[in-house]
Amino acid sequence: MAYLPTNPCCTNIAVNTTCGCSTSVSNDPCQTGIHYSKSITYNGPILPCSNVEPCDDLNVALSKIDELLCILKTQQATNTSDISAIKEQVININNTLNTCCGS
């Protein structure tokens, strides 16, 4: 569960608008209603596998998840290499058995 805190960029409060900010057109991202990932905060329980914690902003949460994905990617490459080596050993054992013992 994530929630959006009050937009810290919104400093010009207009009384009768739904969002609380003026609706003037501007190139200023603070005036467009955009919420930056730094302002989105996780408020659920601690996620034990990723170690995302309450009050982690979206940047921190994504960094923790990305770190885990990189670890898994490396492990997958290592596992694939290990499986290939084991397969080669099984083939060699099979060839040795066929050579010395016949089929």
N, C-alpha and C positions, 0 to 999 in steps of 0.2 A: 504494500500500500504506500503510495507516495502522495504528497500534498504540495500545493503551491503556496508559499508564504506571500504576504503582501508584497507587491512589486516595489522594491526599494528605489526604483527609478522614478516612480510616480510621486512627484512633489507638488504638482499644480492641481489640487483637488477642486473639482467643479461640483457644485451641490446637486444638481438634478440629473446626473448621468448614471447609467447602470453600473459602469465599472469604477467610477470614482475619479477618473482622469478626464481631462478635456479631450475632445475628439478632433482637435486640429491635426492636419496632415503634416508629417514631419519625417525627415530621414533619420531622425534619432531613434535607435531601436528601443529606447526606453519609452517612447511614445507610441509604439506600434502594438503593444500588448504581448510582445515576445517574452517568453520566460527562458532565461538562460539556464543551462544545466547546473550551474553553481547555485541557482536559487531554488532548485527542486530537491527536497530533502526526503529521504526514506524514513518512515516512522513505524515500520513493522518490527517483528521480533528479529533477534540476531539470526542470520542465515549461516549455519555452521560450516557448510561446504565452501562458501565464498568469503565468509567472515564479514559480510556486509552487516553493518550495525545501525541501529536507530540513530538518526541525526547525520548519517553519512549523506553528503550531497551526491547528485547523480554522477559527477565527475569521479568521485572517490569510488562509488559503487561499480561503475564501469571499469575503472582501473583494476579493481580487485578481481572482477570477472575475467577481464582480459588476461591478467596474470595467470589465472587458472587455465584458460584456454591455451595459452602458450605452453604451459607445463604439459597439458594433455597432448598437444600436437607433438611435442618432443618425445613424450612417452610412446605415442603411437608409432613414430618413426623408429624408435628403438625396438619396440615390440615386433614391428614388421621385419626388421633386420634379424632379430633373434629367431623369429619363426622361420625365416628363410634359411638361416644357418642350421636349425634343427632339422628342417626338411632335407637339406643336403646331407646331413649326417645319417638320417634314416635311409636315404637312397644309397649311400655308401655302404651302410651295414647290410642292406638288402643285396647289393651287388656282391659283397664279400661272401655272404651266405650262399648265394647262387653259384659263385665261383668255386668255393671250397666244398660245398655240400651237395651241389646239384639241386635240381628242382624236384 
